[in-house]
């Protein structure tokens, strides 16, 4: 049987992951065309796109822990694609809101963003996600340098926090917090894992008088 590593490195792996990532959008598009989104299809479409944005952000954050814990380096080759899909769903979420809720009325959209904190938070998350998507290419890494590129892409942690807050405020209107707690637990666990790895690395390699010593 082909090993997990070989399966992930197979030429068909990336196209398959791409198709899987596109399935939610395809299903929502089909559901909209066939009137299967309920009594308020516009709201269902907007919220579903937002939900999938948060899910993909969680998946992106999960790649490194899963890669390390399962000793499967090949998982890293999908992270860029997953990050771009997170942006794709965030853009679709914003586009759906701008179209169905606001009719592409830019002045009214600007007023709505300024007036409603949960929309401002969500829009801020989208703005922060934009440079990450724009620099998710080898040419950008070369132009910026690996270290600066890595620091820029740490913004994904802030994006996750803003996305969770945006989701919390949306659910608070209907006093429905069950899903919020699930996403909060997932994001806390993923960020907690990174904090623990950072702490472990610095504990094992303390810097003393400018020299690295093993404790």
C-alpha atoms as a printed R data frame, in Angstrom:
    type eleno elety resid chain resno       x      y      z
1   ATOM     1    CA   UNK     A     1   0.000  0.000  0.000
2   ATOM     2    CA   UNK     A     2   1.268  3.479 -0.877
3   ATOM     3    CA   UNK     A     3   2.516  5.397  2.169
4   ATOM     4    CA   UNK     A     4   0.778  8.543  3.388
5   ATOM     5    CA   UNK     A     5   3.780 10.640  2.322
6   ATOM     6    CA   UNK     A     6   3.776  9.216 -1.220
7   ATOM     7    CA   UNK     A     7   0.031  9.745 -1.540
8   ATOM     8    CA   UNK     A     8   0.412 13.414 -0.637
9   ATOM     9    CA   UNK     A     9   3.274 13.807 -3.128
10  ATOM    10    CA   UNK     A    10   1.329 12.140 -5.938
11  ATOM    11    CA   UNK     A    11   0.735 14.463 -8.950
12  ATOM    12    CA   UNK     A    12  -3.036 14.001 -8.559
13  ATOM    13    CA   UNK     A    13  -3.041 15.099 -4.888
14  ATOM    14    CA   UNK     A    14  -3.116 18.855 -5.508
15  ATOM    15    CA   UNK     A    15  -5.882 18.770 -8.160
16  ATOM    16    CA   UNK     A    16  -7.929 16.540 -5.836
17  ATOM    17    CA   UNK     A    17  -7.502 18.930 -2.881
18  ATOM    18    CA   UNK     A    18  -8.386 21.845 -5.185
19  ATOM    19    CA   UNK     A    19 -11.632 20.146 -6.209
20  ATOM    20    CA   UNK     A    20 -12.499 19.320 -2.597
21  ATOM    21    CA   UNK     A    21 -11.930 22.949 -1.575
22  ATOM    22    CA   UNK     A    22 -14.198 24.124 -4.388
23  ATOM    23    CA   UNK     A    23 -17.049 21.760 -3.481
24  ATOM    24    CA   UNK     A    24 -18.701 24.048 -0.856
25  ATOM    25    CA   UNK     A    25 -18.815 26.927 -3.343
26  ATOM    26    CA   UNK     A    26 -20.177 24.651 -6.085
27  ATOM    27    CA   UNK     A    27 -22.859 23.303 -3.751
28  ATOM    28    CA   UNK     A    28 -23.908 26.793 -2.622
29  ATOM    29    CA   UNK     A    29 -24.016 27.997 -6.230
30  ATOM    30    CA   UNK     A    30 -26.148 25.018 -7.232
31  ATOM    31    CA   UNK     A    31 -28.416 25.479 -4.192
32  ATOM    32    CA   UNK     A    32 -28.924 29.145 -5.072
33  ATOM    33    CA   UNK     A    33 -29.854 28.267 -8.667
34  ATOM    34    CA   UNK     A    34 -32.308 25.582 -7.544
35  ATOM    35    CA   UNK     A    35 -33.878 27.619 -4.697
36  ATOM    36    CA   UNK     A    36 -32.634 25.320 -1.942
37  ATOM    37    CA   UNK     A    37 -31.282 27.994  0.405
38  ATOM    38    CA   UNK     A    38 -34.472 28.481  2.407
39  ATOM    39    CA   UNK     A    39 -36.761 31.437  2.930
40  ATOM    40    CA   UNK     A    40 -33.907 33.965  2.869
41  ATOM    41    CA   UNK     A    41 -31.420 32.711  0.257
42  ATOM    42    CA   UNK     A    42 -29.328 35.909  0.301
43  ATOM    43    CA   UNK     A    43 -28.699 35.671  4.056
44  ATOM    44    CA   UNK     A    44 -28.005 31.934  3.786
45  ATOM    45    CA   UNK     A    45 -25.453 32.522  1.023
46  ATOM    46    CA   UNK     A    46 -23.714 35.376  2.848
47  ATOM    47    CA   UNK     A    47 -23.472 33.447  6.122
48  ATOM    48    CA   UNK     A    48 -22.379 30.207  4.462
49  ATOM    49    CA   UNK     A    49 -19.523 31.965  2.651
50  ATOM    50    CA   UNK     A    50 -18.469 33.496  5.962
51  ATOM    51    CA   UNK     A    51 -18.633 30.126  7.717
52  ATOM    52    CA   UNK     A    52 -16.422 28.542  5.088
53  ATOM    53    CA   UNK     A    53 -13.934 31.396  5.387
54  ATOM    54    CA   UNK     A    54 -13.509 30.681  9.094
55  ATOM    55    CA   UNK     A    55 -13.278 26.943  8.451
56  ATOM    56    CA   UNK     A    56 -10.515 27.405  5.901
57  ATOM    57    CA   UNK     A    57  -8.596 29.725  8.223
58  ATOM    58    CA   UNK     A    58  -8.770 26.949 10.855
59  ATOM    59    CA   UNK     A    59  -7.607 24.382  8.287
60  ATOM    60    CA   UNK     A    60  -4.649 26.590  7.311
61  ATOM    61    CA   UNK     A    61  -3.662 26.964 10.982
62  ATOM    62    CA   UNK     A    62  -3.953 23.188 11.416
63  ATOM    63    CA   UNK     A    63  -1.515 22.287  8.615
64  ATOM    64    CA   UNK     A    64   1.702 22.819 10.586
65  ATOM    65    CA   UNK     A    65   0.572 21.028 13.799
66  ATOM    66    CA   UNK     A    66  -0.702 18.088 11.739
67  ATOM    67    CA   UNK     A    67   2.509 18.033  9.702
68  ATOM    68    CA   UNK     A    68   4.670 17.927 12.834
69  ATOM    69    CA   UNK     A    69   2.530 15.581 14.934
70  ATOM    70    CA   UNK     A    70   2.004 13.078 12.108
71  ATOM    71    CA   UNK     A    71   5.574 13.431 10.754
72  ATOM    72    CA   UNK     A    72   4.180 14.168  7.297
73  ATOM    73    CA   UNK     A    73   6.219 17.022  5.748
74  ATOM    74    CA   UNK     A    74   4.308 16.726  2.448
75  ATOM    75    CA   UNK     A    75   1.262 18.371  4.060
76  ATOM    76    CA   UNK     A    76   3.078 21.707  3.770
77  ATOM    77    CA   UNK     A    77   2.665 21.686 -0.014
78  ATOM    78    CA   UNK     A    78  -1.088 22.276  0.377
79  ATOM    79    CA   UNK     A    79  -0.913 25.205  2.799
80  ATOM    80    CA   UNK     A    80  -0.609 27.903  0.144
81  ATOM    81    CA   UNK     A    81  -3.595 26.575 -1.798
82  ATOM    82    CA   UNK     A    82  -5.679 26.317  1.379
83  ATOM    83    CA   UNK     A    83  -4.757 29.891  2.306
84  ATOM    84    CA   UNK     A    84  -5.838 31.144 -1.109
85  ATOM    85    CA   UNK     A    85  -9.145 29.326 -0.729
86  ATOM    86    CA   UNK     A    86  -9.627 31.026  2.657
87  ATOM    87    CA   UNK     A    87  -9.244 34.336  0.815
88  ATOM    88    CA   UNK     A    88 -11.522 33.162 -2.009
89  ATOM    89    CA   UNK     A    89 -14.331 32.415  0.458
90  ATOM    90    CA   UNK     A    90 -13.686 35.675  2.350
91  ATOM    91    CA   UNK     A    91 -13.942 37.594 -0.926
92  ATOM    92    CA   UNK     A    92 -17.123 35.677 -1.850
93  ATOM    93    CA   UNK     A    93 -18.549 36.518  1.598
94  ATOM    94    CA   UNK     A    94 -17.827 40.233  1.104
95  ATOM    95    CA   UNK     A    95 -19.085 40.160 -2.492
96  ATOM    96    CA   UNK     A    96 -22.342 38.462 -1.440
97  ATOM    97    CA   UNK     A    97 -22.916 41.058  1.299
98  ATOM    98    CA   UNK     A    98 -22.102 43.958 -1.060
99  ATOM    99    CA   UNK     A    99 -24.397 42.578 -3.755
100 ATOM   100    CA   UNK     A   100 -27.393 41.060 -1.983
101 ATOM   101    CA   UNK     A   101 -27.540 43.264  1.117
102 ATOM   102    CA   UNK     A   102 -26.274 46.564 -0.236
103 ATOM   103    CA   UNK     A   103 -26.809 46.438 -4.015
104 ATOM   104    CA   UNK     A   104 -23.195 47.529 -4.634
105 ATOM   105    CA   UNK     A   105 -23.986 50.974 -3.175
106 ATOM   106    CA   UNK     A   106 -20.439 51.927 -2.137
107 ATOM   107    CA   UNK     A   107 -21.351 54.965  0.055
108 ATOM   108    CA   UNK     A   108 -23.961 52.875  1.898
109 ATOM   109    CA   UNK     A   109 -21.490 50.008  2.306
110 ATOM   110    CA   UNK     A   110 -18.942 52.418  3.809
111 ATOM   111    CA   UNK     A   111 -21.575 53.788  6.214
112 ATOM   112    CA   UNK     A   112 -22.648 50.263  7.195
113 ATOM   113    CA   UNK     A   113 -19.041 49.210  7.897
114 ATOM   114    CA   UNK     A   114 -18.458 52.284 10.063
115 ATOM   115    CA   UNK     A   115 -21.818 51.935 11.850
116 ATOM   116    CA   UNK     A   116 -21.810 48.228 12.713
117 ATOM   117    CA   UNK     A   117 -18.796 46.932 14.713
118 ATOM   118    CA   UNK     A   118 -19.176 43.292 13.663
119 ATOM   119    CA   UNK     A   119 -18.982 44.285  9.979
120 ATOM   120    CA   UNK     A   120 -15.996 46.545 10.692
121 ATOM   121    CA   UNK     A   121 -14.199 43.641 12.400
122 ATOM   122    CA   UNK     A   122 -14.987 41.280  9.527
123 ATOM   123    CA   UNK     A   123 -13.871 43.830  6.933
124 ATOM   124    CA   UNK     A   124 -10.642 44.424  8.876
125 ATOM   125    CA   UNK     A   125  -9.962 40.691  8.785
126 ATOM   126    CA   UNK     A   126 -10.496 40.705  5.018
127 ATOM   127    CA   UNK     A   127  -8.091 43.637  4.583
128 ATOM   128    CA   UNK     A   128  -5.421 41.825  6.609
129 ATOM   129    CA   UNK     A   129  -5.962 38.638  4.619
130 ATOM   130    CA   UNK     A   130  -5.484 40.485  1.317
131 ATOM   131    CA   UNK     A   131  -1.682 41.005  1.524
132 ATOM   132    CA   UNK     A   132  -1.283 37.373  2.585
133 ATOM   133    CA   UNK     A   133  -3.092 36.206 -0.553
134 ATOM   134    CA   UNK     A   134  -1.208 38.726 -2.706
135 ATOM   135    CA   UNK     A   135   2.180 37.447 -1.475
136 ATOM   136    CA   UNK     A   136   1.395 33.726 -1.599
137 ATOM   137    CA   UNK     A   137   3.718 33.221 -4.555
138 ATOM   138    CA   UNK     A   138   7.396 32.329 -4.931
139 ATOM   139    CA   UNK     A   139   8.182 35.664 -6.599
140 ATOM   140    CA   UNK     A   140   6.818 37.528 -3.550
141 ATOM   141    CA   UNK     A   141   8.913 35.417 -1.167
142 ATOM   142    CA   UNK     A   142  12.044 36.185 -3.216
143 ATOM   143    CA   UNK     A   143  11.237 39.898 -3.411
144 ATOM   144    CA   UNK     A   144  10.479 40.255  0.317
145 ATOM   145    CA   UNK     A   145  12.995 37.807  1.717
146 ATOM   146    CA   UNK     A   146  11.971 34.720  3.675
147 ATOM   147    CA   UNK     A   147  12.141 36.349  7.113
148 ATOM   148    CA   UNK     A   148   9.961 39.365  6.267
149 ATOM   149    CA   UNK     A   149   7.560 37.120  4.356
150 ATOM   150    CA   UNK     A   150   7.203 34.851  7.391
151 ATOM   151    CA   UNK     A   151   6.548 37.810  9.698
152 ATOM   152    CA   UNK     A   152   3.893 39.170  7.332
153 ATOM   153    CA   UNK     A   153   2.134 35.816  7.188
154 ATOM   154    CA   UNK     A   154   1.907 35.673 10.974
155 ATOM   155    CA   UNK     A   155  -1.009 38.069 10.438
156 ATOM   156    CA   UNK     A   156  -3.088 34.929  9.900
157 ATOM   157    CA   UNK     A   157  -3.284 34.611 13.713
158 ATOM   158    CA   UNK     A   158  -4.843 38.081 13.960
159 ATOM   159    CA   UNK     A   159  -7.147 37.260 11.036
160 ATOM   160    CA   UNK     A   160  -8.320 34.146 12.920
161 ATOM   161    CA   UNK     A   161  -9.085 36.246 16.018
162 ATOM   162    CA   UNK     A   162 -10.979 38.881 14.040
163 ATOM   163    CA   UNK     A   163 -12.880 36.192 12.146
164 ATOM   164    CA   UNK     A   164 -13.899 34.545 15.411
165 ATOM   165    CA   UNK     A   165 -15.036 37.886 16.881
166 ATOM   166    CA   UNK     A   166 -17.021 38.652 13.715
167 ATOM   167    CA   UNK     A   167 -18.648 35.215 13.936
168 ATOM   168    CA   UNK     A   168 -19.392 35.684 17.661
169 ATOM   169    CA   UNK     A   169 -21.187 38.998 17.090
170 ATOM   170    CA   UNK     A   170 -23.230 37.504 14.260
171 ATOM   171    CA   UNK     A   171 -24.338 34.577 16.419
172 ATOM   172    CA   UNK     A   172 -24.928 36.825 19.460
173 ATOM   173    CA   UNK     A   173 -27.823 38.480 17.628
174 ATOM   174    CA   UNK     A   174 -29.649 35.137 17.731
175 ATOM   175    CA   UNK     A   175 -28.220 34.052 21.102
176 ATOM   176    CA   UNK     A   176 -26.622 31.033 19.414
177 ATOM   177    CA   UNK     A   177 -23.132 30.371 20.746
178 ATOM   178    CA   UNK     A   178 -22.682 26.613 20.256
179 ATOM   179    CA   UNK     A   179 -20.685 26.928 17.010
180 ATOM   180    CA   UNK     A   180 -18.778 29.905 18.394
181 ATOM   181    CA   UNK     A   181 -17.459 27.776 21.266
182 ATOM   182    CA   UNK     A   182 -16.417 25.027 18.825
183 ATOM   183    CA   UNK     A   183 -14.427 27.430 16.631
184 ATOM   184    CA   UNK     A   184 -13.000 29.187 19.689
185 ATOM   185    CA   UNK     A   185 -11.795 25.844 21.080
186 ATOM   186    CA   UNK     A   186 -10.230 24.860 17.745
187 ATOM   187    CA   UNK     A   187  -8.435 28.198 17.292
188 ATOM   188    CA   UNK     A   188  -7.307 28.246 20.946
189 ATOM   189    CA   UNK     A   189  -5.899 24.724 20.601
190 ATOM   190    CA   UNK     A   190  -4.068 25.555 17.366
191 ATOM   191    CA   UNK     A   191  -2.599 28.797 18.728
192 ATOM   192    CA   UNK     A   192  -1.827 27.103 22.045
193 ATOM   193    CA   UNK     A   193   0.174 24.448 20.194
194 ATOM   194    CA   UNK     A   194   2.272 27.177 18.545
195 ATOM   195    CA   UNK     A   195   2.869 28.939 21.868
196 ATOM   196    CA   UNK     A   196   3.959 25.635 23.397
197 ATOM   197    CA   UNK     A   197   6.352 24.944 20.483
198 ATOM   198    CA   UNK     A   198   7.828 28.437 20.817
199 ATOM   199    CA   UNK     A   199   8.258 27.968 24.575
200 ATOM   200    CA   UNK     A   200   9.816 24.512 24.138
201 ATOM   201    CA   UNK     A   201  12.251 25.759 21.517
202 ATOM   202    CA   UNK     A   202  13.389 28.653 23.709
203 ATOM   203    CA   UNK     A   203  13.593 26.422 26.778
204 ATOM   204    CA   UNK     A   204  15.826 23.922 24.995
205 ATOM   205    CA   UNK     A   205  17.992 26.614 23.416
206 ATOM   206    CA   UNK     A   206  18.443 29.492 25.889
207 ATOM   207    CA   UNK     A   207  20.704 32.293 24.746
208 ATOM   208    CA   UNK     A   208  23.429 33.051 27.259
209 ATOM   209    CA   UNK     A   209  26.022 35.756 26.585
210 ATOM   210    CA   UNK     A   210  25.177 35.656 22.896
211 ATOM   211    CA   UNK     A   211  25.811 31.908 22.628
212 ATOM   212    CA   UNK     A   212  23.202 29.157 22.288
213 ATOM   213    CA   UNK     A   213  23.464 26.517 25.013
214 ATOM   214    CA   UNK     A   214  21.442 23.365 25.446
215 ATOM   215    CA   UNK     A   215  19.756 23.205 28.835
